[in-house]
């Protein structure tokens, strides 16, 4: 059993590999046909992830994961060019709050390729268990989206990509490998690919498909001490653009890399705690996107 808490404060407005200003968003929009752009202010994400892994034997395992999503988002809304400072005044801020179950995952793993069981593959599915929805081409709310609770956008739907769920069923495939490289150090690499194969939001003028994501991590663990193990990772993520009328297509594709130091400690034979932070070292984002200066995760795992 595992429970962890992740905090992500997306408080930086960025474009390509650098910072962006509200003036750029409006006067140099990622979608020129709109005649302006949305000036997003910030998004604070908190995830409580609960998972359980059952090992049938040394080769096969099955993991169930269900997140609880808490998200606060604020925006100045879409502004038409040319930009003026009044467009980012406090009375232009609209706020929304998301709180509920997210999309669950079921992932099987097999690691019987080698006698050492240090090479494995994963395959699974993400299910549309979280609330999802948006505002269609006629302005009607579709499904059960969270709406803005204050500001000029009061009553309008929060972006579909910011809802607790995506409304899609996704396939997941991945693999991992770890290997001692010296007396005290272990190296590891893992990767995962996720792609939507069925969308509940599939009607013209009210459709949404989340972009495919690919993640790769490489790292090193220092195992000289039995009760605490520091590690250092590099996490690479590439996300394709979301698709459909309900997507923010020009502003959802990107590639990022994080440097992630962390540590795990044993409280007892069957109880472990861990913590790590992610610090971005590279980003290339399409359009204008909110980006975190850092993220953090703490967790506890127990073997039954």
BELDACOR-V202240 format. One record per backbone hydrogen bond with DSSP energy under -0.5 kcal/mol. CO is the residue of the C=O (numbers start at 0). NH is the residue of the N-H. E is the energy in kcal/mol with one decimal. If there is no record, write none. Layout:
# BELDACOR-V202240
co = [CO & CO]
nh = [NH & NH]
e = [E & E]
This chain:
# BELDACOR-V202240
co = [0 & 1 & 2 & 3 & 4 & 5 & 6 & 7 & 7 & 8 & 8 & 9 & 11 & 11 & 12 & 13 & 14 & 15 & 17 & 20 & 21 & 22 & 23 & 25 & 30 & 31 & 34 & 36 & 37 & 38 & 41 & 42 & 42 & 43 & 44 & 45 & 46 & 46 & 47 & 47 & 48 & 49 & 50 & 51 & 52 & 53 & 53 & 58 & 59 & 59 & 60 & 61 & 62 & 63 & 64 & 65 & 66 & 66 & 67 & 68 & 69 & 70 & 71 & 72 & 73 & 73 & 74 & 76 & 78 & 83 & 84 & 85 & 88 & 89 & 93 & 94 & 94 & 95 & 97 & 99 & 100 & 103 & 104 & 105 & 106 & 107 & 108 & 109 & 113 & 117 & 118 & 119 & 120 & 121 & 122 & 123 & 124 & 125 & 126 & 130 & 131 & 133 & 133 & 135 & 139 & 141 & 145 & 147 & 149 & 150 & 152 & 155 & 158 & 159 & 163 & 166 & 167 & 168 & 168 & 169 & 170 & 171 & 172 & 173 & 174 & 175 & 176 & 178 & 183 & 184 & 184 & 185 & 186 & 187 & 188 & 189 & 190 & 191 & 192 & 193 & 194 & 197 & 199 & 200 & 202 & 204 & 205 & 206 & 208 & 211 & 212 & 213 & 214 & 215 & 216 & 217 & 218 & 219 & 220 & 220 & 226 & 228 & 229 & 230 & 231 & 232 & 233 & 233 & 234 & 235 & 236 & 237 & 238 & 242 & 243 & 245 & 246 & 247 & 248 & 252 & 253 & 254 & 255 & 256 & 256 & 257 & 257 & 258 & 258 & 259 & 260 & 261 & 262 & 263 & 264 & 264 & 267 & 269 & 270 & 270 & 271 & 272 & 273 & 274 & 275 & 277 & 278 & 281 & 283 & 284 & 286 & 288 & 290 & 290 & 293 & 294 & 295 & 296 & 297 & 298 & 299 & 300 & 301]
nh = [301 & 50 & 299 & 48 & 297 & 46 & 295 & 9 & 44 & 10 & 292 & 42 & 13 & 290 & 19 & 288 & 17 & 284 & 14 & 24 & 25 & 26 & 27 & 28 & 33 & 34 & 80 & 78 & 39 & 75 & 73 & 9 & 44 & 71 & 7 & 69 & 5 & 48 & 49 & 67 & 3 & 65 & 1 & 63 & 54 & 55 & 61 & 110 & 55 & 56 & 108 & 53 & 106 & 51 & 104 & 49 & 68 & 101 & 47 & 99 & 45 & 97 & 43 & 95 & 40 & 41 & 93 & 38 & 36 & 86 & 87 & 88 & 91 & 92 & 74 & 148 & 149 & 72 & 70 & 68 & 130 & 126 & 64 & 124 & 62 & 122 & 60 & 120 & 116 & 177 & 112 & 175 & 109 & 173 & 107 & 171 & 105 & 169 & 128 & 164 & 143 & 135 & 141 & 138 & 135 & 133 & 157 & 154 & 94 & 153 & 155 & 147 & 161 & 162 & 102 & 199 & 169 & 196 & 197 & 125 & 194 & 123 & 192 & 121 & 190 & 119 & 188 & 186 & 222 & 180 & 181 & 220 & 178 & 218 & 176 & 216 & 174 & 214 & 172 & 212 & 170 & 168 & 201 & 207 & 205 & 136 & 202 & 245 & 242 & 239 & 193 & 237 & 191 & 235 & 189 & 233 & 187 & 231 & 185 & 222 & 265 & 263 & 221 & 261 & 219 & 259 & 217 & 235 & 257 & 215 & 255 & 213 & 253 & 208 & 246 & 159 & 248 & 250 & 251 & 285 & 238 & 283 & 236 & 280 & 281 & 234 & 259 & 260 & 278 & 232 & 276 & 230 & 274 & 228 & 266 & 272 & 270 & 302 & 266 & 267 & 300 & 264 & 298 & 262 & 296 & 294 & 258 & 256 & 254 & 15 & 15 & 13 & 10 & 11 & 8 & 277 & 6 & 275 & 4 & 273 & 2 & 271 & 303]
e = [-2.8 & -2.7 & -2.5 & -2.4 & -2.1 & -2.5 & -2.0 & -0.8 & -3.4 & -1.5 & -0.8 & -1.8 & -0.6 & -2.6 & -2.9 & -2.4 & -2.3 & -2.1 & -2.7 & -1.9 & -1.9 & -2.8 & -2.5 & -0.5 & -2.1 & -1.4 & -2.8 & -2.6 & -1.1 & -3.1 & -2.6 & -3.1 & -0.6 & -2.3 & -2.7 & -2.6 & -2.5 & -0.6 & -0.5 & -2.2 & -2.1 & -2.6 & -2.7 & -2.7 & -0.5 & -0.7 & -2.1 & -2.3 & -1.1 & -1.3 & -2.6 & -2.8 & -2.6 & -2.2 & -2.6 & -2.2 & -0.5 & -3.0 & -2.3 & -2.1 & -2.5 & -3.4 & -2.7 & -2.4 & -2.0 & -1.8 & -2.7 & -2.3 & -1.6 & -1.9 & -1.5 & -1.3 & -2.2 & -1.4 & -2.0 & -2.5 & -1.0 & -2.4 & -2.7 & -3.1 & -0.6 & -2.8 & -2.6 & -2.2 & -3.1 & -2.2 & -2.0 & -2.3 & -1.6 & -1.9 & -0.7 & -2.4 & -2.3 & -2.3 & -2.8 & -2.3 & -2.3 & -1.9 & -2.1 & -2.5 & -1.8 & -0.5 & -3.2 & -2.1 & -2.9 & -1.3 & -2.8 & -2.4 & -0.8 & -2.0 & -2.6 & -2.6 & -1.5 & -1.3 & -0.6 & -3.0 & -0.5 & -3.1 & -1.4 & -2.5 & -2.1 & -2.7 & -3.1 & -2.6 & -2.4 & -2.7 & -2.5 & -2.8 & -4.1 & -2.7 & -1.4 & -3.3 & -2.7 & -2.4 & -2.4 & -3.0 & -2.1 & -2.6 & -2.3 & -2.2 & -2.8 & -2.9 & -1.3 & -2.5 & -2.6 & -1.8 & -0.7 & -2.5 & -3.0 & -2.9 & -2.6 & -2.6 & -2.5 & -3.1 & -2.4 & -2.5 & -2.1 & -2.1 & -2.2 & -0.7 & -2.7 & -1.6 & -2.6 & -2.4 & -2.1 & -3.0 & -1.8 & -0.5 & -2.7 & -2.5 & -2.5 & -2.5 & -2.2 & -2.5 & -1.5 & -0.7 & -0.8 & -1.9 & -1.0 & -2.8 & -2.7 & -2.6 & -2.8 & -2.7 & -1.5 & -2.4 & -0.5 & -0.5 & -2.5 & -2.0 & -2.1 & -2.5 & -2.2 & -3.0 & -0.6 & -2.6 & -0.6 & -2.6 & -2.3 & -1.6 & -2.7 & -3.1 & -2.5 & -2.5 & -2.5 & -1.8 & -2.8 & -2.4 & -2.1 & -2.4 & -0.5 & -3.0 & -0.6 & -1.8 & -0.8 & -2.5 & -2.7 & -2.2 & -3.0 & -2.1 & -2.5 & -2.8 & -0.5]
